[in-house]
Amino acid sequence: WILSRLNATVAEVDALYDDFQFAKLSDVLFHFAWDEVFDWYVELSKTTFMAGGEPAKVSGRVLGEVLDVTLRLLHPIVPFVTETLWTTLTGGESVVIAEWPTDSGFRDAGAEREIETLQQVITEVRRFRADQGLQPGQRVPARLTLDGTALAPHEAAIRQLLRLQPEGEAFAATATLPVAGATVALDLSGTIDVAAERKRLAKDLAAAEKEKAQANAKLGNEAFLAKAPDQVVDKIRTRLAKADEDIARIQAQLERLPEA
């Protein structure tokens, strides 16, 4: 999937250079390097590297190619750093005289969709963990139901990135998250102070409901609407929409909390 995204990025960057859109191509390269290569490909590859064998060698070669091409793409806008990194990585004489990357035409839409599903699962469970006040490195027992999905080969990576340990004999699911056809059941017993968390969420819910009531009161006041500038009314509508989102989010968090 990363090679598919790499080729698409090469094509996009070439088109932006042709149109002299340097700011936009810089943004495209930044997000590809930071979000796709380092945030996702490198992190997902760690379990493969740790397991060793032929898959680790393949992932290493792919990562090497991706870094090589990415540094060449970045060189015109970040010359000195990319020169140092590229010569260190490849052993080449200089990135200045290296060939400019070309789009090979390789695309794998299926692989890209598969990784997007994986990203969705990891993002949703990370959000839930954060909502429950779990520390990023805190390990939680979990049961993953991935049968019938394209995620089964990625179970080790999912557990590694989400800090999920295998379920033990005493496993008891206290929260179940259905995401993208998969199900992640977590045992949070003993990991959070449920009573304190419920109290905190209740306080946040009350604040969001108060914000909603205040916004509704202003939007329901005809005299206020007749005098208020459009931008002020728009801001209040935005506040109302955010309050609705906050209420829905907090209520969902409360429902997911295990019984104290």
CYANA upper distance limits for C-alpha pairs under 8 A (distance plus 0.5 A):
  1 TRP  CA      5 ARG  CA      6.79
  1 TRP  CA    108 ASP  CA      6.91
  1 TRP  CA    109 ALA  CA      8.44
  1 TRP  CA    111 ALA  CA      5.50
  1 TRP  CA    112 GLU  CA      5.62
  1 TRP  CA    115 ILE  CA      7.75
  2 ILE  CA      6 LEU  CA      6.42
  2 ILE  CA     36 GLU  CA      8.16
  2 ILE  CA     37 VAL  CA      7.94
  2 ILE  CA     41 TYR  CA      7.48
  2 ILE  CA     66 VAL  CA      8.31
  2 ILE  CA    112 GLU  CA      8.39
  3 LEU  CA      7 ASN  CA      6.70
  3 LEU  CA     62 VAL  CA      8.08
  3 LEU  CA     66 VAL  CA      7.63
  3 LEU  CA    106 PHE  CA      8.14
  3 LEU  CA    107 ARG  CA      8.27
  4 SER  CA      8 ALA  CA      6.85
  4 SER  CA    106 PHE  CA      6.43
  4 SER  CA    107 ARG  CA      5.05
  4 SER  CA    108 ASP  CA      6.12
  4 SER  CA    109 ALA  CA      8.28
  4 SER  CA    112 GLU  CA      8.04
  5 ARG  CA      9 THR  CA      6.58
  5 ARG  CA    107 ARG  CA      8.05
  5 ARG  CA    112 GLU  CA      8.24
  6 LEU  CA     10 VAL  CA      6.74
  6 LEU  CA     66 VAL  CA      7.43
  7 ASN  CA     11 ALA  CA      6.82
  7 ASN  CA    102 THR  CA      8.32
  7 ASN  CA    103 ASP  CA      5.59
  7 ASN  CA    104 SER  CA      7.05
  7 ASN  CA    105 GLY  CA      7.19
  7 ASN  CA    106 PHE  CA      7.08
  7 ASN  CA    107 ARG  CA      7.83
  8 ALA  CA     12 GLU  CA      6.68
  8 ALA  CA    103 ASP  CA      7.77
  8 ALA  CA    107 ARG  CA      8.11
  9 THR  CA     13 VAL  CA      6.47
  9 THR  CA     28 VAL  CA      8.13
  9 THR  CA     29 LEU  CA      8.12
  9 THR  CA     32 PHE  CA      8.04
 10 VAL  CA     14 ASP  CA      6.62
 10 VAL  CA     73 LEU  CA      8.15
 10 VAL  CA    101 PRO  CA      7.44
 10 VAL  CA    102 THR  CA      7.09
 10 VAL  CA    103 ASP  CA      6.22
 11 ALA  CA     15 ALA  CA      6.82
 11 ALA  CA    102 THR  CA      8.11
 11 ALA  CA    103 ASP  CA      6.24
 12 GLU  CA     16 LEU  CA      6.78
 12 GLU  CA     25 LEU  CA      8.39
 13 VAL  CA     17 TYR  CA      6.63
 13 VAL  CA     25 LEU  CA      6.12
 13 VAL  CA     28 VAL  CA      7.96
 13 VAL  CA     29 LEU  CA      8.25
 13 VAL  CA     73 LEU  CA      8.46
 14 ASP  CA     18 ASP  CA      6.76
 15 ALA  CA     19 ASP  CA      6.90
 16 LEU  CA     20 PHE  CA      6.54
 16 LEU  CA     21 GLN  CA      5.65
 16 LEU  CA     22 PHE  CA      7.47
 16 LEU  CA     24 LYS  CA      7.81
 16 LEU  CA     25 LEU  CA      6.37
 17 TYR  CA     21 GLN  CA      6.58
 17 TYR  CA     22 PHE  CA      7.10
 17 TYR  CA     25 LEU  CA      7.78
 21 GLN  CA     25 LEU  CA      6.80
 22 PHE  CA     26 SER  CA      6.58
 23 ALA  CA     27 ASP  CA      6.89
 24 LYS  CA     28 VAL  CA      6.73
 25 LEU  CA     29 LEU  CA      6.65
 26 SER  CA     30 PHE  CA      6.56
 26 SER  CA     74 LEU  CA      8.44
 26 SER  CA     77 ILE  CA      7.90
 27 ASP  CA     31 HIS  CA      6.71
 28 VAL  CA     32 PHE  CA      6.65
 29 LEU  CA     33 ALA  CA      6.51
 29 LEU  CA     70 THR  CA      8.32
 29 LEU  CA     73 LEU  CA      8.25
 29 LEU  CA     74 LEU  CA      7.50
 30 PHE  CA     34 TRP  CA      6.39
 30 PHE  CA     35 ASP  CA      8.42
 31 HIS  CA     35 ASP  CA      5.66
 31 HIS  CA     36 GLU  CA      7.49
 32 PHE  CA     36 GLU  CA      5.55
 32 PHE  CA     37 VAL  CA      6.84
 33 ALA  CA     37 VAL  CA      5.52
 33 ALA  CA     38 PHE  CA      6.83
 33 ALA  CA     70 THR  CA      7.64
 34 TRP  CA     38 PHE  CA      5.77
 34 TRP  CA     39 ASP  CA      6.60
 35 ASP  CA     39 ASP  CA      5.40
 35 ASP  CA     40 TRP  CA      7.09
 36 GLU  CA     40 TRP  CA      5.71
 36 GLU  CA     41 TYR  CA      6.73
 37 VAL  CA     41 TYR  CA      5.37
 37 VAL  CA     42 VAL  CA      6.62
 37 VAL  CA     66 VAL  CA      8.45
 38 PHE  CA     42 VAL  CA      5.54
 38 PHE  CA     43 GLU  CA      7.26
 39 ASP  CA     43 GLU  CA      6.67
 40 TRP  CA     44 LEU  CA      6.32
 41 TYR  CA     45 SER  CA      6.48
 42 VAL  CA     46 LYS  CA      6.96
 42 VAL  CA     63 LEU  CA      8.29
 43 GLU  CA    161 LEU  CA      7.94
 44 LEU  CA     48 THR  CA      8.23
 44 LEU  CA    157 ALA  CA      6.28
 44 LEU  CA    161 LEU  CA      8.12
 45 SER  CA     49 PHE  CA      6.69
 45 SER  CA     59 SER  CA      7.32
 45 SER  CA    157 ALA  CA      8.32
 46 LYS  CA     50 MET  CA      6.60
 46 LYS  CA    157 ALA  CA      8.35
 47 THR  CA     51 ALA  CA      6.69
 47 THR  CA    156 ALA  CA      7.25
 47 THR  CA    157 ALA  CA      6.34
 47 THR  CA    160 GLN  CA      7.71
 48 THR  CA     52 GLY  CA      6.92
 48 THR  CA     55 PRO  CA      7.04
 48 THR  CA     56 ALA  CA      5.79
 48 THR  CA     59 SER  CA      7.96
 49 PHE  CA     55 PRO  CA      8.34
 49 PHE  CA     56 ALA  CA      5.22
 49 PHE  CA     57 LYS  CA      8.41
 49 PHE  CA     59 SER  CA      8.08
 49 PHE  CA     60 GLY  CA      8.39
 50 MET  CA     56 ALA  CA      8.27
 51 ALA  CA     56 ALA  CA      7.63
 52 GLY  CA     56 ALA  CA      5.53
 52 GLY  CA     57 LYS  CA      8.04
 53 GLY  CA     57 LYS  CA      7.16
 54 GLU  CA     58 VAL  CA      6.75
 55 PRO  CA     59 SER  CA      6.65
 56 ALA  CA     60 GLY  CA      6.56
 57 LYS  CA     61 ARG  CA      6.77
 58 VAL  CA     62 VAL  CA      6.68
 59 SER  CA     63 LEU  CA      6.51
 60 GLY  CA     64 GLY  CA      6.58
 61 ARG  CA     65 GLU  CA      6.77
 62 VAL  CA     66 VAL  CA      6.65
 63 LEU  CA     67 LEU  CA      6.58
 64 GLY  CA     68 ASP  CA      6.56
 64 GLY  CA     89 LEU  CA      8.40
 65 GLU  CA     69 VAL  CA      6.67
 66 VAL  CA     70 THR  CA      6.45
 67 LEU  CA     71 LEU  CA      6.48
 68 ASP  CA     72 ARG  CA      6.91
 68 ASP  CA     86 TRP  CA      7.07
 68 ASP  CA     89 LEU  CA      8.01
 68 ASP  CA     90 THR  CA      7.78
 69 VAL  CA     73 LEU  CA      6.70
 69 VAL  CA    101 PRO  CA      6.70
 70 THR  CA     74 LEU  CA      6.65
 71 LEU  CA     75 HIS  CA      6.48
 71 LEU  CA     82 THR  CA      6.10
 71 LEU  CA     85 LEU  CA      8.17
 71 LEU  CA     86 TRP  CA      6.82
 72 ARG  CA     82 THR  CA      7.95
 72 ARG  CA     86 TRP  CA      8.23
 72 ARG  CA     95 VAL  CA      7.06
 72 ARG  CA     98 ALA  CA      8.15
 72 ARG  CA    100 TRP  CA      7.25
 72 ARG  CA    101 PRO  CA      7.56
 73 LEU  CA    100 TRP  CA      7.96
 73 LEU  CA    101 PRO  CA      7.59
 74 LEU  CA     78 VAL  CA      6.32
 74 LEU  CA     79 PRO  CA      8.01
 74 LEU  CA     82 THR  CA      7.45
 75 HIS  CA     79 PRO  CA      5.10
 75 HIS  CA     80 PHE  CA      8.28
 75 HIS  CA     82 THR  CA      6.04
 75 HIS  CA     83 GLU  CA      7.63
 75 HIS  CA     95 VAL  CA      8.02
 75 HIS  CA     96 VAL  CA      8.38
 78 VAL  CA     82 THR  CA      6.66
 79 PRO  CA     83 GLU  CA      6.56
 80 PHE  CA     84 THR  CA      6.96
 81 VAL  CA     85 LEU  CA      6.73
 82 THR  CA     86 TRP  CA      6.17
 82 THR  CA     95 VAL  CA      8.24
 83 GLU  CA     87 THR  CA      6.61
 83 GLU  CA     94 SER  CA      7.10
 83 GLU  CA     95 VAL  CA      6.22
 83 GLU  CA     96 VAL  CA      8.12
 84 THR  CA     88 THR  CA      6.67
 85 LEU  CA     89 LEU  CA      6.51
 86 TRP  CA     90 THR  CA      6.41
 86 TRP  CA     91 GLY  CA      8.16
 86 TRP  CA     92 GLY  CA      8.05
 86 TRP  CA     94 SER  CA      8.17
 86 TRP  CA     95 VAL  CA      6.89
 87 THR  CA     91 GLY  CA      5.46
 87 THR  CA     92 GLY  CA      5.68
 87 THR  CA     93 GLU  CA      7.00
 87 THR  CA     94 SER  CA      6.57
 87 THR  CA     95 VAL  CA      7.40
 88 THR  CA     92 GLY  CA      8.39
 93 GLU  CA     97 ILE  CA      8.44
 94 SER  CA     98 ALA  CA      7.17
108 ASP  CA    112 GLU  CA      6.89
109 ALA  CA    113 ARG  CA      6.65
110 GLY  CA    114 GLU  CA      6.68
111 ALA  CA    115 ILE  CA      6.76
112 GLU  CA    116 GLU  CA      6.66
113 ARG  CA    117 THR  CA      6.78
114 GLU  CA    118 LEU  CA      6.87
114 GLU  CA    150 ALA  CA      6.89
114 GLU  CA    151 LEU  CA      7.97
115 ILE  CA    119 GLN  CA      6.54
116 GLU  CA    120 GLN  CA      6.63
117 THR  CA    121 VAL  CA      6.89
117 THR  CA    151 LEU  CA      8.38
117 THR  CA    180 ALA  CA      6.95
118 LEU  CA    122 ILE  CA      6.81
118 LEU  CA    151 LEU  CA      7.02
118 LEU  CA    154 HIS  CA      8.47
118 LEU  CA    158 ILE  CA      8.49
119 GLN  CA    123 THR  CA      6.40
120 GLN  CA    124 GLU  CA      6.56
120 GLN  CA    179 VAL  CA      8.07
120 GLN  CA    180 ALA  CA      7.81
121 VAL  CA    125 VAL  CA      6.72
121 VAL  CA    179 VAL  CA      6.26
121 VAL  CA    180 ALA  CA      7.22
121 VAL  CA    182 ALA  CA      8.42
122 ILE  CA    126 ARG  CA      6.50
122 ILE  CA    158 ILE  CA      7.28
122 ILE  CA    161 LEU  CA      8.07
122 ILE  CA    162 LEU  CA      7.29
123 THR  CA    127 ARG  CA      6.62
124 GLU  CA    128 PHE  CA      6.75
124 GLU  CA    179 VAL  CA      7.98
125 VAL  CA    129 ARG  CA      6.62
125 VAL  CA    162 LEU  CA      7.89
125 VAL  CA    177 LEU  CA      8.07
126 ARG  CA    130 ALA  CA      6.68
126 ARG  CA    162 LEU  CA      7.20
127 ARG  CA    131 ASP  CA      6.59
128 PHE  CA    132 GLN  CA      6.73
128 PHE  CA    253 GLN  CA      8.44
129 ARG  CA    133 GLY  CA      6.92
129 ARG  CA    134 LEU  CA      5.85
129 ARG  CA    135 GLN  CA      8.34
129 ARG  CA    136 PRO  CA      8.47
130 ALA  CA    134 LEU  CA      6.18
130 ALA  CA    135 GLN  CA      7.86
130 ALA  CA    136 PRO  CA      8.24
131 ASP  CA    253 GLN  CA      7.63
132 GLN  CA    192 ILE  CA      8.00
132 GLN  CA    197 GLU  CA      7.84
132 GLN  CA    253 GLN  CA      8.16
132 GLN  CA    257 LEU  CA      8.47
133 GLY  CA    192 ILE  CA      7.85
133 GLY  CA    197 GLU  CA      8.44
134 LEU  CA    138 GLN  CA      7.00
134 LEU  CA    191 THR  CA      8.06
134 LEU  CA    192 ILE  CA      7.72
136 PRO  CA    163 ARG  CA      8.38
137 GLY  CA    163 ARG  CA      6.99
138 GLN  CA    163 ARG  CA      7.09
139 ARG  CA    163 ARG  CA      5.33
139 ARG  CA    164 LEU  CA      5.99
139 ARG  CA    165 GLN  CA      6.71
140 VAL  CA    163 ARG  CA      7.09
140 VAL  CA    164 LEU  CA      5.53
140 VAL  CA    165 GLN  CA      6.29
140 VAL  CA    186 LEU  CA      7.40
140 VAL  CA    187 ASP  CA      7.17
140 VAL  CA    188 LEU  CA      7.32
140 VAL  CA    191 THR  CA      8.25
141 PRO  CA    164 LEU  CA      6.17
141 PRO  CA    165 GLN  CA      5.24
141 PRO  CA    166 PRO  CA      6.12
141 PRO  CA    167 GLU  CA      5.55
141 PRO  CA    168 GLY  CA      7.92
141 PRO  CA    171 PHE  CA      7.69
141 PRO  CA    186 LEU  CA      6.54
141 PRO  CA    187 ASP  CA      6.04
141 PRO  CA    188 LEU  CA      8.18
142 ALA  CA    164 LEU  CA      6.24
142 ALA  CA    165 GLN  CA      6.62
142 ALA  CA    166 PRO  CA      6.42
142 ALA  CA    167 GLU  CA      5.91
142 ALA  CA    173 ALA  CA      8.27
142 ALA  CA    184 VAL  CA      7.31
142 ALA  CA    185 ALA  CA      5.99
142 ALA  CA    186 LEU  CA      5.02
142 ALA  CA    187 ASP  CA      6.72
143 ARG  CA    166 PRO  CA      7.43
143 ARG  CA    167 GLU  CA      6.48
143 ARG  CA    184 VAL  CA      6.51
143 ARG  CA    185 ALA  CA      5.59
143 ARG  CA    186 LEU  CA      7.11
144 LEU  CA    155 GLU  CA      8.29
144 LEU  CA    182 ALA  CA      8.02
144 LEU  CA    183 THR  CA      6.48
144 LEU  CA    184 VAL  CA      5.37
144 LEU  CA    185 ALA  CA      6.95
145 THR  CA    182 ALA  CA      6.25
145 THR  CA    183 THR  CA      5.54
145 THR  CA    184 VAL  CA      6.97
146 LEU  CA    150 ALA  CA      8.29
146 LEU  CA    151 LEU  CA      6.49
146 LEU  CA    152 ALA  CA      5.71
146 LEU  CA    155 GLU  CA      8.42
146 LEU  CA    181 GLY  CA      8.23
146 LEU  CA    182 ALA  CA      5.59
146 LEU  CA    183 THR  CA      7.31
147 ASP  CA    152 ALA  CA      6.83
147 ASP  CA    182 ALA  CA      8.22
148 GLY  CA    152 ALA  CA      8.46
149 THR  CA    181 GLY  CA      7.13
149 THR  CA    182 ALA  CA      7.39
151 LEU  CA    155 GLU  CA      7.26
151 LEU  CA    182 ALA  CA      8.40
154 HIS  CA    158 ILE  CA      6.66
155 GLU  CA    159 ARG  CA      6.66
156 ALA  CA    160 GLN  CA      6.60
157 ALA  CA    161 LEU  CA      6.54
158 ILE  CA    162 LEU  CA      6.47
158 ILE  CA    164 LEU  CA      8.37
159 ARG  CA    163 ARG  CA      6.11
159 ARG  CA    164 LEU  CA      5.15
159 ARG  CA    165 GLN  CA      7.20
160 GLN  CA    164 LEU  CA      7.16
167 GLU  CA    171 PHE  CA      6.05
171 PHE  CA    187 ASP  CA      6.94
172 ALA  CA    186 LEU  CA      8.38
172 ALA  CA    187 ASP  CA      6.08
173 ALA  CA    185 ALA  CA      6.10
173 ALA  CA    186 LEU  CA      5.71
173 ALA  CA    187 ASP  CA      5.09
173 ALA  CA    188 LEU  CA      8.08
174 THR  CA    185 ALA  CA      7.95
174 THR  CA    186 LEU  CA      6.56
174 THR  CA    187 ASP  CA      5.64
174 THR  CA    188 LEU  CA      6.52
174 THR  CA    189 SER  CA      7.59
174 THR  CA    256 ARG  CA      8.40
174 THR  CA    257 LEU  CA      7.89
174 THR  CA    258 PRO  CA      5.65
175 ALA  CA    185 ALA  CA      6.29
175 ALA  CA    186 LEU  CA      5.76
175 ALA  CA    187 ASP  CA      7.20
175 ALA  CA    188 LEU  CA      7.83
175 ALA  CA    256 ARG  CA      6.22
175 ALA  CA    257 LEU  CA      7.37
175 ALA  CA    258 PRO  CA      7.17
176 THR  CA    183 THR  CA      7.39
176 THR  CA    184 VAL  CA      6.27
176 THR  CA    185 ALA  CA      4.78
176 THR  CA    186 LEU  CA      6.75
176 THR  CA    256 ARG  CA      8.21
177 LEU  CA    183 THR  CA      6.14
177 LEU  CA    184 VAL  CA      5.59
177 LEU  CA    185 ALA  CA      6.72
178 PRO  CA    182 ALA  CA      6.29
178 PRO  CA    183 THR  CA      4.89
178 PRO  CA    184 VAL  CA      6.88
179 VAL  CA    183 THR  CA      6.57
179 VAL  CA    184 VAL  CA      8.18
188 LEU  CA    192 ILE  CA      7.29
188 LEU  CA    258 PRO  CA      7.97
189 SER  CA    258 PRO  CA      8.15
192 ILE  CA    197 GLU  CA      8.13
193 ASP  CA    197 GLU  CA      6.60
194 VAL  CA    198 ARG  CA      6.48
194 VAL  CA    257 LEU  CA      7.56
194 VAL  CA    258 PRO  CA      7.58
194 VAL  CA    259 GLU  CA      7.93
194 VAL  CA    260 ALA  CA      6.03
195 ALA  CA    199 LYS  CA      6.70
195 ALA  CA    260 ALA  CA      6.59
196 ALA  CA    200 ARG  CA      6.70
197 GLU  CA    201 LEU  CA      6.67
198 ARG  CA    202 ALA  CA      6.57
198 ARG  CA    254 LEU  CA      7.13
198 ARG  CA    257 LEU  CA      8.16
199 LYS  CA    203 LYS  CA      6.82
200 ARG  CA    204 ASP  CA      6.85
201 LEU  CA    205 LEU  CA      6.50
201 LEU  CA    250 ILE  CA      6.97
201 LEU  CA    253 GLN  CA      8.40
201 LEU  CA    254 LEU  CA      7.51
202 ALA  CA    206 ALA  CA      6.69
203 LYS  CA    207 ALA  CA      6.88
204 ASP  CA    208 ALA  CA      6.76
204 ASP  CA    250 ILE  CA      8.04
205 LEU  CA    209 GLU  CA      6.61
205 LEU  CA    246 ASP  CA      8.17
205 LEU  CA    247 ILE  CA      6.49
205 LEU  CA    250 ILE  CA      6.75
205 LEU  CA    251 GLN  CA      8.04
206 ALA  CA    210 LYS  CA      6.64
207 ALA  CA    211 GLU  CA      6.73
208 ALA  CA    212 LYS  CA      6.71
208 ALA  CA    243 ALA  CA      5.84
208 ALA  CA    244 ASP  CA      8.25
208 ALA  CA    246 ASP  CA      6.91
208 ALA  CA    247 ILE  CA      6.56
209 GLU  CA    213 ALA  CA      6.68
209 GLU  CA    243 ALA  CA      7.50
209 GLU  CA    247 ILE  CA      7.38
210 LYS  CA    214 GLN  CA      6.73
211 GLU  CA    215 ALA  CA      6.73
211 GLU  CA    239 ARG  CA      8.19
211 GLU  CA    240 LEU  CA      7.86
211 GLU  CA    243 ALA  CA      6.86
212 LYS  CA    216 ASN  CA      6.56
212 LYS  CA    239 ARG  CA      8.13
212 LYS  CA    240 LEU  CA      5.93
212 LYS  CA    243 ALA  CA      5.99
212 LYS  CA    244 ASP  CA      7.51
213 ALA  CA    217 ALA  CA      6.57
214 GLN  CA    218 LYS  CA      6.94
215 ALA  CA    219 LEU  CA      6.70
215 ALA  CA    236 ILE  CA      6.40
215 ALA  CA    237 ARG  CA      7.74
215 ALA  CA    239 ARG  CA      7.42
215 ALA  CA    240 LEU  CA      6.17
216 ASN  CA    220 GLY  CA      6.41
216 ASN  CA    240 LEU  CA      7.67
217 ALA  CA    221 ASN  CA      6.81
218 LYS  CA    224 PHE  CA      7.26
218 LYS  CA    225 LEU  CA      8.17
218 LYS  CA    236 ILE  CA      8.42
219 LEU  CA    224 PHE  CA      8.26
219 LEU  CA    225 LEU  CA      7.26
219 LEU  CA    233 VAL  CA      8.05
219 LEU  CA    236 ILE  CA      8.08
219 LEU  CA    237 ARG  CA      8.27
221 ASN  CA    225 LEU  CA      6.81
222 GLU  CA    226 ALA  CA      6.62
223 ALA  CA    227 LYS  CA      7.12
224 PHE  CA    228 ALA  CA      6.37
225 LEU  CA    233 VAL  CA      7.71
228 ALA  CA    232 VAL  CA      6.84
228 ALA  CA    233 VAL  CA      7.12
229 PRO  CA    233 VAL  CA      7.06
230 ASP  CA    234 ASP  CA      6.61
231 GLN  CA    235 LYS  CA      6.71
232 VAL  CA    236 ILE  CA      6.93
233 VAL  CA    237 ARG  CA      6.78
234 ASP  CA    238 THR  CA      6.68
235 LYS  CA    239 ARG  CA      6.70
236 ILE  CA    240 LEU  CA      6.68
237 ARG  CA    241 ALA  CA      6.72
238 THR  CA    242 LYS  CA      6.70
239 ARG  CA    243 ALA  CA      6.57
240 LEU  CA    244 ASP  CA      6.74
241 ALA  CA    245 GLU  CA      6.83
242 LYS  CA    246 ASP  CA      6.59
243 ALA  CA    247 ILE  CA      6.60
244 ASP  CA    248 ALA  CA      6.77
245 GLU  CA    249 ARG  CA      6.61
246 ASP  CA    250 ILE  CA      6.52
247 ILE  CA    251 GLN  CA      6.51
248 ALA  CA    252 ALA  CA      6.67
249 ARG  CA    253 GLN  CA      6.80
250 ILE  CA    254 LEU  CA      6.70
251 GLN  CA    255 GLU  CA      6.75
252 ALA  CA    256 ARG  CA      6.78
253 GLN  CA    257 LEU  CA      6.89
